[in-house]
Amino acid sequence: MDREHVKGAADKAKGAIKETAGKVTGDRSLEAEGKVDKVKGEAHKAAGDAKDAVRKATS
């Protein structure tokens, strides 16, 4: 697991917590912020996957 995958997992977890907290408290801003963090996490995961694919292809 490289840095991108770790960052992605952290962002997704943080986003899930914020989104849930926003739903529970009725804070739509916090809920939206959580969704954005989850998308960032997915982007980092995709970048990590792409790096892994390049490493495998060049090995």
C-alpha positions as CSV (number, residue, x, y, z in Angstrom):
1,M,0.0,0.0,0.0
2,D,1.5,3.3,-1.1
3,R,1.0,6.8,0.1
4,E,-1.9,7.5,-2.3
5,H,-3.8,4.5,-1.1
6,V,-3.3,5.5,2.6
7,K,-4.4,9.1,1.9
8,G,-7.4,7.8,0.0
9,A,-8.5,5.6,2.8
10,A,-8.1,8.4,5.3
11,D,-10.1,10.9,3.3
12,K,-12.9,8.3,2.7
13,A,-13.1,7.6,6.4
14,K,-13.0,11.2,7.3
15,G,-15.7,11.9,4.7
16,A,-17.9,9.2,6.0
17,I,-17.7,10.5,9.5
18,K,-18.5,14.1,8.5
19,E,-21.3,13.0,6.2
20,T,-22.9,10.9,9.0
21,A,-22.4,13.7,11.6
22,G,-24.0,16.1,9.1
23,K,-27.0,13.9,8.6
24,V,-27.5,13.3,12.4
25,T,-27.2,17.0,13.3
26,G,-29.1,18.3,10.2
27,D,-26.0,20.2,9.1
28,R,-26.2,20.1,5.3
29,S,-22.9,21.9,5.0
30,L,-21.0,19.3,7.0
31,E,-22.8,16.5,5.1
32,A,-21.7,18.0,1.8
33,E,-18.1,18.5,3.1
34,G,-18.1,14.8,4.0
35,K,-19.2,13.8,0.5
36,V,-16.4,16.0,-1.0
37,D,-13.9,14.3,1.2
38,K,-15.2,10.8,0.1
39,V,-14.7,11.8,-3.5
40,K,-11.2,13.0,-2.8
41,G,-10.5,9.7,-1.2
42,E,-11.7,7.9,-4.3
43,A,-9.4,10.1,-6.4
44,H,-6.4,9.3,-4.3
45,K,-7.3,5.6,-4.5
46,A,-7.5,5.8,-8.3
47,A,-4.2,7.6,-8.5
48,G,-2.6,4.8,-6.3
49,D,-4.1,2.2,-8.5
50,A,-2.7,3.9,-11.6
51,K,0.7,4.0,-10.0
52,D,0.5,0.3,-9.1
53,A,-0.4,-0.5,-12.7
54,V,2.5,1.4,-14.1
55,R,4.9,-0.3,-11.6
56,K,3.6,-3.7,-12.6
57,A,3.8,-2.9,-16.3
58,T,7.4,-1.7,-16.1
59,S,8.6,-4.6,-13.9
